[in-house]
Amino acid sequence: MRLRGIAFGLMLVALSALGGCMVGELVGGMAQSAEYQKLVDMPPRYNGLENKTVAVIVDVDLSTLYEFPNLAAIVTSGVGGRIARDVPGARVLPAQYVINWQYRSPQWAALPYGEMAAQLNVERIVVIQIQEYRLNPPGNRYIWDGVANATVGIVERNGLDPDSFAEQFEILAKFPNLQGVSREEANKQQIEAGLLAEFIKKTAWLFHQHLEPKYPDKYRPEINPPPAKS
């Protein structure tokens, strides 16, 4: 405690030596930085997965799947894993089971949603329809500008209309946050890993209580990363 008091006293002496104006600017800057690092407690936007059997289905167009063949499998596994971990009582079908079902049912996308739920024998389906997925801006392969945009709909097998979405949301994830990151500064694997992690996190956030940055564009996760979950 005595050492902390001495250190605090030395800091005050140093600040006073800077002059009142500079002290105000420094303290104001520190306060602003602290404000940007604030996290807010957010409830789920849809809380109907608790204590339910759930399947996660990812729908990707063929051209995107051709360029990113593992995209659907990674998103299915990532979102399903987070739901199983963070939504109380949710029982999620293994990603490989769902992917095998899609493979065995070539016309699965044409099925009514209620029929999908019946074939998979689940009470809820989270349908992730990826509208855009890219790592570069259009026409520029030398700059990284990852974007993942999707519509997320929830099918309730026992709902009033199991063939329509009970609720629907839009998800937009971007990575990296910095503009103008070139191929010399980062590689494809790093950009895609960061974009997928951000997209999976934001999608899973729809379904469970979580902390998220008060100022997403200003937040710097490397300053105070969240504690790892056991």
C-alpha positions as CSV (number, residue, x, y, z in Angstrom):
1,M,0.0,0.0,0.0
2,R,2.9,2.4,0.9
3,L,4.5,1.8,-2.5
4,R,1.2,2.5,-4.3
5,G,0.9,5.7,-2.4
6,I,4.4,6.8,-3.4
7,A,3.7,5.9,-7.0
8,F,0.5,7.9,-7.0
9,G,2.2,10.9,-5.5
10,L,4.9,10.8,-8.1
11,M,2.3,10.7,-10.8
12,L,0.6,13.8,-9.4
13,V,3.9,15.6,-9.3
14,A,4.6,14.7,-12.9
15,L,1.1,15.9,-13.9
16,S,1.5,19.2,-12.1
17,A,4.8,19.7,-13.9
18,L,3.0,19.5,-17.2
19,G,0.8,22.5,-16.5
20,G,-2.9,22.8,-16.0
21,C,-3.9,22.8,-19.7
22,M,-1.9,19.8,-20.6
23,V,-3.1,18.0,-17.4
24,G,-6.7,18.6,-18.5
25,E,-6.1,17.3,-22.0
26,L,-4.3,14.2,-20.6
27,V,-7.0,13.4,-18.1
28,G,-9.7,14.1,-20.6
29,G,-8.1,11.8,-23.1
30,M,-7.8,9.0,-20.5
31,A,-11.4,9.4,-19.6
32,Q,-12.4,9.2,-23.3
33,S,-10.4,6.1,-23.8
34,A,-12.0,4.5,-20.8
35,E,-15.4,5.4,-22.1
36,Y,-14.6,3.7,-25.4
37,Q,-13.7,0.5,-23.6
38,K,-17.0,0.2,-21.8
39,L,-19.0,-2.9,-22.2
40,V,-22.8,-3.0,-21.8
41,D,-24.9,-6.0,-20.7
42,M,-27.3,-7.0,-23.5
43,P,-30.2,-9.4,-23.3
44,P,-30.9,-11.9,-26.1
45,R,-33.0,-10.6,-29.0
46,Y,-34.6,-14.0,-29.2
47,N,-34.9,-16.1,-26.1
48,G,-36.9,-19.1,-27.5
49,L,-34.0,-21.6,-27.7
50,E,-33.8,-22.3,-24.0
51,N,-34.5,-25.9,-23.1
52,K,-35.2,-26.7,-26.8
53,T,-33.7,-29.0,-29.4
54,V,-32.1,-26.9,-32.0
55,A,-30.5,-27.3,-35.5
56,V,-28.4,-24.7,-37.2
57,I,-28.6,-24.7,-41.0
58,V,-26.4,-22.5,-43.2
59,D,-27.5,-21.6,-46.7
60,V,-24.8,-20.3,-49.0
61,D,-24.9,-19.7,-52.7
62,L,-22.8,-22.0,-54.9
63,S,-20.4,-19.3,-56.2
64,T,-19.5,-18.3,-52.6
65,L,-19.3,-21.9,-51.6
66,Y,-17.0,-22.6,-54.5
67,E,-14.6,-19.9,-53.3
68,F,-14.9,-20.7,-49.6
69,P,-15.8,-24.4,-49.5
70,N,-15.5,-24.7,-45.6
71,L,-17.7,-21.6,-44.9
72,A,-21.0,-23.4,-44.2
73,A,-19.4,-26.1,-42.0
74,I,-17.4,-23.6,-39.9
75,V,-20.5,-21.3,-39.4
76,T,-22.7,-24.3,-38.6
77,S,-20.2,-25.6,-36.0
78,G,-19.3,-22.2,-34.5
79,V,-22.8,-20.9,-34.0
80,G,-24.2,-24.2,-32.8
81,G,-21.3,-24.6,-30.4
82,R,-21.9,-21.2,-28.9
83,I,-25.7,-21.8,-28.6
84,A,-25.0,-25.1,-26.8
85,R,-22.5,-23.4,-24.5
86,D,-24.4,-20.2,-23.7
87,V,-28.1,-20.8,-24.0
88,P,-29.4,-22.6,-20.9
89,G,-30.8,-26.1,-21.7
90,A,-30.4,-25.8,-25.4
91,R,-29.6,-29.2,-27.1
92,V,-28.0,-28.6,-30.4
93,L,-27.6,-31.2,-33.2
94,P,-24.0,-31.8,-34.0
95,A,-22.9,-29.8,-37.0
96,Q,-21.7,-32.9,-39.0
97,Y,-25.2,-34.5,-38.5
98,V,-26.9,-31.4,-40.1
99,I,-24.3,-31.2,-42.9
100,N,-24.7,-34.9,-43.7
101,W,-28.5,-34.4,-43.8
102,Q,-28.1,-31.5,-46.3
103,Y,-25.8,-33.7,-48.4
104,R,-28.3,-36.6,-48.4
105,S,-31.2,-34.2,-49.2
106,P,-30.1,-32.3,-52.4
107,Q,-33.5,-30.5,-52.5
108,W,-33.4,-29.5,-48.8
109,A,-33.6,-25.8,-49.5
110,A,-36.9,-26.3,-51.3
111,L,-38.6,-28.0,-48.3
112,P,-41.1,-26.1,-46.1
113,Y,-39.4,-25.1,-42.9
114,G,-41.8,-27.2,-40.9
115,E,-40.8,-30.3,-42.9
116,M,-37.1,-29.5,-42.2
117,A,-37.8,-29.4,-38.5
118,A,-39.7,-32.7,-38.7
119,Q,-37.0,-34.5,-40.7
120,L,-34.3,-33.2,-38.2
121,N,-36.7,-33.9,-35.3
122,V,-36.0,-30.6,-33.6
123,E,-38.2,-27.9,-32.0
124,R,-36.2,-24.9,-33.4
125,I,-34.1,-24.3,-36.5
126,V,-31.8,-21.3,-36.8
127,V,-31.5,-20.7,-40.6
128,I,-28.5,-18.5,-41.5
129,Q,-28.8,-17.3,-45.1
130,I,-25.5,-15.7,-46.1
131,Q,-26.1,-12.8,-48.5
132,E,-22.5,-11.6,-48.9
133,Y,-19.2,-13.0,-47.8
134,R,-15.9,-11.5,-49.1
135,L,-12.4,-10.7,-47.9
136,N,-11.6,-7.9,-50.3
137,P,-13.4,-4.9,-51.7
138,P,-14.9,-5.5,-55.1
139,G,-12.2,-5.3,-57.8
140,N,-9.3,-4.9,-55.4
141,R,-7.4,-8.1,-54.4
142,Y,-4.6,-6.2,-52.7
143,I,-6.5,-4.7,-49.8
144,W,-8.3,-6.6,-47.0
145,D,-11.9,-5.6,-46.3
146,G,-13.8,-8.6,-45.0
147,V,-17.6,-8.5,-44.9
148,A,-20.1,-11.1,-43.8
149,N,-23.8,-10.2,-44.2
150,A,-26.6,-12.6,-43.5
151,T,-30.3,-13.0,-42.7
152,V,-30.9,-15.1,-39.6
153,G,-34.4,-16.6,-39.2
154,I,-35.9,-18.8,-36.5
155,V,-38.3,-21.7,-37.3
156,E,-40.6,-22.7,-34.5
157,R,-41.9,-26.2,-35.2
158,N,-44.8,-25.8,-32.7
159,G,-45.5,-22.2,-33.7
160,L,-48.5,-20.7,-35.4
161,D,-46.9,-21.0,-38.8
162,P,-43.9,-23.5,-38.7
163,D,-43.3,-22.8,-42.5
164,S,-42.4,-19.2,-41.9
165,F,-39.8,-17.5,-39.7
166,A,-41.1,-16.7,-36.2
167,E,-38.5,-13.9,-36.1
168,Q,-35.8,-12.7,-38.4
169,F,-32.6,-10.6,-38.0
170,E,-29.9,-9.1,-40.0
171,I,-26.2,-9.7,-39.1
172,L,-23.3,-7.6,-40.5
173,A,-19.7,-8.4,-39.5
174,K,-16.6,-6.7,-40.7
175,F,-12.9,-7.5,-40.3
176,P,-10.4,-5.9,-39.9
177,N,-11.6,-2.7,-38.3
178,L,-8.7,-0.7,-39.8
179,Q,-8.9,0.5,-43.3
180,G,-6.3,0.0,-45.9
181,V,-4.7,-3.2,-44.5
182,S,-2.7,-4.7,-47.4
183,R,-1.5,-8.2,-48.2
184,E,1.9,-7.3,-46.9
185,E,0.5,-6.6,-43.5
186,A,-1.8,-9.7,-43.1
187,N,-2.5,-12.9,-44.9
188,K,-5.8,-14.5,-46.1
189,Q,-5.9,-17.0,-43.2
190,Q,-5.7,-14.2,-40.6
191,I,-8.4,-12.1,-42.2
192,E,-10.8,-15.0,-42.8
193,A,-10.3,-16.3,-39.2
194,G,-11.0,-12.8,-37.8
195,L,-14.1,-12.3,-40.0
196,L,-15.5,-15.7,-39.1
197,A,-15.0,-15.2,-35.4
198,E,-16.7,-11.9,-35.5
199,F,-19.6,-13.2,-37.6
200,I,-20.2,-16.3,-35.5
201,K,-20.0,-14.2,-32.3
202,K,-22.5,-11.6,-33.5
203,T,-24.9,-14.3,-34.7
204,A,-24.8,-16.3,-31.5
205,W,-25.3,-13.0,-29.5
206,L,-28.9,-13.0,-30.8
207,F,-29.7,-15.9,-28.5
208,H,-28.0,-15.3,-25.2
209,Q,-27.2,-12.6,-22.7
210,H,-23.8,-11.1,-23.3
211,L,-21.4,-8.1,-23.0
212,E,-20.7,-6.1,-26.1
213,P,-18.8,-2.8,-26.6
214,K,-20.8,0.4,-26.0
215,Y,-18.8,1.9,-28.9
216,P,-18.1,-0.9,-31.4
217,D,-16.1,1.3,-33.8
218,K,-13.8,2.6,-31.0
219,Y,-13.4,-0.5,-28.9
220,R,-10.0,-2.1,-28.7
221,P,-10.3,-5.7,-27.6
222,E,-6.5,-6.1,-27.1
223,I,-6.6,-3.6,-24.2
224,N,-8.8,-5.6,-22.0
225,P,-9.8,-9.0,-23.6
226,P,-12.6,-10.8,-21.9
227,P,-11.7,-13.7,-19.6
228,A,-11.6,-17.1,-21.2
229,K,-14.6,-19.4,-20.4
230,S,-13.9,-22.7,-18.8
